[in-house]
């Protein structure tokens, strides 16, 4: 029995290792290509460790394209949407999980139903509305909708709060004289910190890598986010065949996402573990 279990574990490890190699292969090739000269990009067999190794592609990207503007615009959108949107989503989830009010389940199901509406259906009406407001070619269309929370985030927070925040703590806070908002900020938010951190990391990656929204609304290069700016580099700043510079720009845009993921990965596990505790 022990030998059979050891064999199964070995097979699982081999499959996971093979899968990780397949998944990391494109990333390794991107990093390798960003450090190569143009004439060595398509060498056969491929050189995974470039010879000669050069950092000029990164310098070339920063000097030719306004990447700093792209970083600043993406950072403005990410920080604003996550700061306000997560707080609003947490308040909504707290209300759905701990309060009783008329038609609560119907309202929540209606919100969940909006997840089935494809973005292509609302894309043109949204553009017309934002155009009438004069928000096209500004960051407002990317920021304002996110300030009201996200239904997926609200659903995640609701499930987390239902299982992780005991009603006794809320009743004790009421006895101590706490109002609704103070109870939320002093009791619910600290307990929900792992879930908030996990959703913040996922939200960061989603907003940072968003391409469709910025592509529709942002036209001026200095106002574009980092992903749209990189996509436009082929036609505006860098030769279409200059793959090393394009890969260097991709790595520059990828670094913040990798840093945030490694900083927040423990919160993914912690949030899932705590959500299984019933109070």
SVG drawing of the C-alpha trace seen along z (x, -y; Angstrom):
<svg xmlns="http://www.w3.org/2000/svg" viewBox="-39 -66 68 68">
<polyline fill="none" stroke="black" stroke-width="0.4" points="0.0,0.0 2.8,-2.4 4.7,-1.6 1.5,-2.2 1.0,-5.6 4.6,-6.5 4.3,-5.6 1.2,-7.7 2.9,-10.7 5.9,-10.2 3.7,-10.2 1.9,-13.3 5.2,-15.2 6.4,-14.2 3.2,-15.5 3.4,-18.7 7.0,-19.2 6.3,-18.6 3.4,-21.0 5.5,-23.7 8.2,-23.3 5.5,-23.8 4.0,-26.8 7.4,-28.4 8.8,-27.8 7.3,-30.9 8.4,-33.1 11.9,-31.8 12.0,-32.3 10.7,-35.9 13.4,-36.7 16.1,-35.1 15.0,-36.9 15.0,-40.3 18.7,-39.8 19.6,-38.8 20.7,-40.8 18.3,-40.8 20.4,-38.4 20.4,-35.7 16.6,-35.6 15.9,-32.6 19.1,-30.7 18.7,-26.9 19.1,-25.3 17.8,-28.2 20.2,-29.8 18.4,-29.8 21.4,-31.6 22.2,-34.5 25.7,-34.8 26.4,-37.7 24.1,-38.9 23.0,-42.5 20.8,-44.9 20.6,-47.5 17.1,-46.3 15.7,-47.6 17.5,-50.9 16.2,-51.1 12.6,-50.6 12.7,-53.3 14.3,-55.8 11.9,-55.2 8.5,-54.6 6.8,-56.6 6.7,-53.6 6.8,-55.8 3.5,-57.4 2.1,-53.9 3.2,-52.8 1.8,-56.0 -1.6,-55.6 -1.9,-51.9 -0.9,-52.7 -3.5,-55.4 -6.2,-53.1 -5.1,-50.2 -4.7,-52.1 -7.9,-54.1 -10.1,-51.2 -8.7,-48.8 -8.8,-51.2 -12.4,-52.4 -13.8,-49.4 -12.7,-46.7 -14.0,-48.8 -17.4,-49.2 -17.5,-45.5 -16.7,-44.6 -19.5,-46.8 -22.0,-45.3 -20.9,-41.7 -21.2,-42.5 -24.8,-43.7 -25.7,-40.6 -24.1,-38.2 -25.1,-39.7 -28.2,-41.8 -31.8,-40.9 -33.8,-43.2 -36.6,-42.7 -35.8,-40.9 -32.2,-40.4 -31.8,-37.1 -33.6,-38.4 -31.3,-41.4 -28.2,-39.2 -29.4,-36.8 -30.0,-39.7 -26.5,-41.0 -25.1,-37.5 -27.2,-37.4 -25.3,-40.4 -22.2,-38.2 -23.9,-36.4 -24.0,-39.6 -21.1,-39.6 -19.0,-42.7 -19.6,-43.0 -23.3,-43.7 -22.6,-46.8 -19.4,-47.9 -21.1,-50.3 -23.7,-51.8 -21.0,-52.4 -18.8,-54.1 -21.7,-56.3 -22.4,-57.3 -18.8,-58.1 -18.5,-60.0 -21.5,-62.1 -19.8,-62.9 -16.6,-63.8 -14.6,-61.1 -13.1,-59.5 -9.3,-59.6 -9.3,-60.0 -8.9,-57.5 -12.4,-58.1 -14.1,-55.2 -11.5,-52.8 -11.9,-54.1 -15.5,-55.2 -17.2,-51.8 -14.7,-50.0 -15.5,-52.3 -18.8,-50.6 -17.3,-47.2 -17.3,-44.0 -20.0,-41.3 -17.4,-38.5 -15.6,-40.2 -18.8,-40.8 -19.7,-37.1 -16.3,-36.0 -16.5,-38.4 -20.0,-37.3 -19.1,-33.7 -16.1,-34.5 -17.9,-36.6 -20.8,-34.1 -18.3,-31.4 -15.7,-33.5 -17.4,-36.3 -19.4,-34.9 -22.7,-36.7 -21.7,-36.7 -18.9,-39.2 -21.4,-41.5 -23.8,-41.2 -21.1,-42.0 -20.1,-45.1 -23.7,-46.3 -23.9,-45.8 -20.7,-47.9 -22.5,-50.7 -21.0,-50.3 -23.0,-51.5 -23.3,-49.6 -20.3,-51.3 -18.1,-51.0 -19.0,-47.4 -18.0,-46.9 -14.7,-48.7 -13.6,-47.3 -15.0,-43.7 -15.6,-42.6 -12.7,-44.3 -9.9,-42.9 -11.2,-39.4 -11.7,-39.7 -8.2,-41.0 -6.9,-37.7 -9.8,-37.7 -9.3,-41.4 -5.6,-40.8 -6.3,-37.9 -8.9,-39.8 -6.5,-42.8 -3.8,-40.7 -6.3,-39.2 -7.8,-42.6 -4.3,-44.1 -3.4,-41.5 -6.8,-41.9 -6.7,-45.7 -2.9,-45.8 -3.3,-43.4 -6.6,-44.9 -6.3,-45.6 -9.8,-45.9 -11.0,-48.8 -7.9,-51.0 -7.7,-50.2 -11.3,-51.5 -11.1,-54.7 -7.5,-55.9 -6.0,-57.3 -3.2,-59.6 0.0,-57.7 0.8,-59.7 -2.6,-58.6 -2.5,-55.0 -1.9,-52.2 1.1,-50.0 -0.5,-47.1 -1.9,-49.2 1.3,-51.1 3.3,-47.9 0.9,-46.7 1.3,-50.0 5.0,-49.8 5.2,-47.7 3.6,-50.3 4.7,-53.6 8.1,-53.1 9.8,-49.9 10.3,-47.9 7.9,-45.0 10.8,-42.6 12.6,-43.9 11.5,-41.1 14.2,-41.6 12.9,-45.1 9.3,-43.9 10.2,-41.1 12.0,-43.6 8.9,-45.8 6.8,-42.8 9.2,-41.9 9.1,-45.4 5.3,-45.3 5.3,-41.8 7.6,-42.6 4.9,-44.4 2.5,-41.5 5.1,-39.0 6.1,-41.0 2.4,-41.4 1.7,-37.8 4.6,-36.6 3.8,-39.1 0.1,-38.0 0.2,-34.3 0.0,-33.3 -3.2,-35.2 -4.8,-33.0 -4.2,-29.9 -5.1,-31.7 -8.4,-33.1 -9.4,-29.6 -8.5,-28.0 -10.3,-30.6 -13.4,-30.5 -13.9,-26.9 -14.3,-27.8 -17.9,-28.2 -18.6,-30.6"/>
</svg>
